[in-house]
């Protein structure tokens, strides 16, 4: 879909509010430009302003720009930002902002007959039946879960430009975890490809759209010439996620030109299992002569404490990625330290997380601004039960789709019927009138004036209320010239239908439960990241595959951490079930942010009740209020020890400067030093929390202080 941008005040408006790095990216000359944009650094703002700048300065017409990204939601956000900028001259056309597949589909429909003759084709938008039929032809009666795995393997192969004949060897080389023998997957894949072209009507799946369009551009000069005359400037978002099949199409789009701006973050490369190839971003400068590179590292999303935590997570990663990686700088006001918690078992972890969420909500944090993230979907069950017990509503992202709910389908039917009535559609002229009429139309469906009692009735009411709120939001938006969305009733209904097609649900008043993969691109005030133990993050099959797979798990953890704006909780359970063997260890990916000194400062020990325990580290008895932070009771330490602890804390503040004090030593380590009174380097090095690096950096000063 296109986004039209109307004229305003020119260049000054385009550059208004940009930081120096964003401004540098916007003003970069035409040609290959690589914008390395970290989490929360304003990449969407930057690329939309860059498009507006190129058009405003006359470098390219608006209708010659094609911006592509990976999800319908992200494409919609680009269109919305472009429409709100208002910097293009009237009559210059519209910027196209689409997903790779949507752009290829639109182009293929236009060029199909010239490229492939009169052969009829249809889009196969669901592979399930075709893959099931292909499996049966090879003698495999696959269940639902196995069919999903087979579809994932076919998707990966096609995205990676791996044909059926090469699949088994490539999958073996990459040690892919296949649902059946690799040779059998290859046979099913081959049968599936043959099945699609066996009838009179050729079937194309979404990956075929990319390949067929690329072939048309590569092999039909007239099509290539016409396309490249139409589109002269390309912008690609999330470039770290581009697959070989998408990169092939991008090269075909560009031809000999190099007018390309890419935006990405290698630290957020988490889809290589699905075919994403980060080398296109890592090697962009080497592959494009005179490429300009700009780094966006000012994080406006998260507090400095969360940014420091995220930097620590990624710090231990691959040197190859670090060379092109980013070190974020937190630009927000300081907030609370990230909290790390260990629980006896997963039931108590879920109960503890639910209790913390209830406390946040009681303190004024909206439930819709809280998320619980996990590595695999099966982890949601205990959290759902724990939230239910607290009476906290939630939404499982990736569960039943919002627009698939019966009441929402019924409501959409009502809206479509309403928009089709010319007398009604023309009656309302303001956004308030449009939204009021649509809300009133939902009364017979179940949207009463007051929220009803009963769990099921409330759940239905809240879904309808969210739909009415979304209609109100869309009615207030500027008019999209291509879809007509905005302002009018028919425009709002058209926009709702587009959202339903893109599965872009509205935000509801409940805690979000999601896998970390599903959370990419989203953000919340508070994030609870559960199950951070070895074998889950990193997941066990990644550990078996080796370092590169584990590094992707590190980046996945980084993505989860950077979803949080202000509150971050990371937890794990020692055992799966109550009374089970407590053998689990916290994830090794946390080592850089949770060495012994940080563990003692930020780790919240939990008892069987799930509540905090703050007793003496030596005997477990209560610590007097005047010894807060010392972690030892009066019987286990002398007054002189406490005085030394106070002196050590003062020294630590001076050494830390503007950095968090725990980066020097934690309270627990300082307390241990005050109690042990080491007399030399060897004795000091035996204290828990003092590694060789800390011993070299701070040991002489500590020993001098003790000697005094």
C-alpha positions, 0 to 999 in steps of 0.5 A: 500500500502507498503512503502519500505525504503532504507539503509542510515546512520543508527541510527544517521540519524533516530534521526537527527533533533528530539527534546528530547520528539520526541527522547524519543518516537522514542527510547521507548522500544518495547511493548505498547507505547502511544504518546500524540501528540498535534497539530503541534508537529511532530507526523508523523515524530515521528512515522515514525522514530520510525518504522525505529528505530525498524527495524534498531535495528532488533526488527522487520522486515519491512514487519512485521509492519502494520501502520494504520490511518483513511484517505487515505491521511494520509496513503499516507503521512506515506508511503511517509515519510517512503519511504524518510527515507531510513533507512531499509536494502535492502531485508527486505521487506516493511512496510504496511501503510493503513487505517483500512478499506483498511487493512481489505479489503486486509486481507479479500480478502486473507482469505475469502475462508478459513473463509467463504467458497465458498460464493461469496461477493462484496464490497458495496461502496455506501449505498445510493440505498440499504438504500433507498430500505430498507426505502421503504420496511418499508413504508418510502419514504425518500428524499436525505437529510433524506437518508443521515441522515439514512446512518449516523445513520447506520454507527454510529451503526455499528461503535459502535457495536450496532446491529439493535435490540439494536439501539433504546434503545442506541440511546435514551440513548444517545439522538441521533438526528434521522431523524425519530422515533428511532424505525423506524431507527432500522427497516430500519437498520434491513432491510438493514442488511437483504437485503445485505445477501438476494441474492446469492452474499453477500454484504459487506459495509465498516464497515462489512470489519472490523467485518468479518475480526475480526470474522475470526481472533477470530474464525479460529485459523489457520488464526489468527496464520498465520496473527500474524506470518506475522504482529508482530508490529502495529502502530495506528495514531489518536488513539483518533478517534478509534471506537469500531469496529476498536478497536475490529479488532485491538485486533484481530490483536494483539492477546496475543501480546502487540507490539503496538504504538498509537498516539493521542491527546484527545484535538482533539477528534471531532468525537464521533458523528460518533462512535469515543471512546476517552476512548481507549486513555484515559485508554491506560495506565490502559489497557496495563501493563508497557505502556510507555507514552510520551507527544509531546507538542512543537508546530512547526506549529503556532506562540506562540500567536496562541498557547496561544490562543489555550491553552486558548480555551481548558483550560476551558474544561473537567477535565477528558480530561485535565488529559490526555491533552496537553499544547502546547508550541509555538516554532516559532518566535512571530507573530501577536495577534489573532484578534476577530471581531464582525459584525452587521450581517452575510453579513458584516461579510463576507464582512469584512473577504473578505476585510481582505483576500484581504489585506493579499493577497496584502501583499504577503500571497498566496491565497492557504495559507488562509482558511475560516472555519465554523461550517456548510456547509450552512455558505459558501454561503455568504463568496463565494459571498463576495470573488467573489465580491473581485475577489478572487478565492476559493475552497470549500472543500467538494463541487464538487470533484477535480477528478470529474470535467469534464475537470479532468476526460477528462485529466485523460483519456488522461493520461491513453491512453498516458501511455498505448502507449509503445513507448511514455511511454518508451521515457522519462527518467527524471522527467522533461521529464515526466512532460513536456510530460504530460503538453503538452498532456493537451494542447488539453484539455484546458491547454494553455500556458497563463491563458485565460480570462473569469471566467469559462475558468480561472477556468477550466485552473487553475484546469488543471494547478493544475493537471499538477503541481501534475504530476510534483510533483509525477514525482520527488518523489522516486519510490514506489516499489509496485505501481511503482509511481514516475519517469516514465510516467506510474508510475505517472499516477498510482499515479494520479489514486490512488490519484483520488481513495482516493479523494486526490486533489492537492492544488490549488491557491485559498482560501480554504472554509471548515467546521472545521471537514473537515479541521482536519489534514490541516494547513494554514498561515492564518485562518478565523474562522467565526460564533463564536457565541452561537448556532453555536459554540457550535451548538444549538443541542449540547447545548441541549444535555448537557456538554459532547456535548458542550465539543466536540464543544470546542475541535472542536473550538480548532482544528479550531484554531490550523490550523493557522500558523501565522494569526488567525481571529475569528469573529461572527455577532450580527444578521443573516441578515441586520436589523435583531435582534442583539441578538447573543452573542459571543461563551462562549467557548471563555471566557478563551481567551476573557474575558473583558480585552482581548476583549478590546485589541484584539476585532476590533469593526466594523462599518457599512462599515466593517472598524475599528473604533478607537474613544474615548470609552466615546464620540466616537470622534477621539483620538489624535495620542499621546494618542494611546492605551489610548482610550480616547480623550482630553476632556474625560481625563486629562493630569494627567490621561494619565501620570497615564496610562503610569505608569500603562503600565510600571508596567504591562510590569514588571509584565507580564514578558515574557507573553503577557501583556494582561494576566495582564490587557488590555489597555482599563482596564488600561485606565479605571483605570487611568480615574476612579482613584479608592481609594479602592478594592471595587471601583477597582472591579467595573471597567470592566475587573477586575474579582475577580482573577485579583483583588486578584492578582493585586489589591494591587499593582494597588492601591499602584501605584494610591496612589503614 
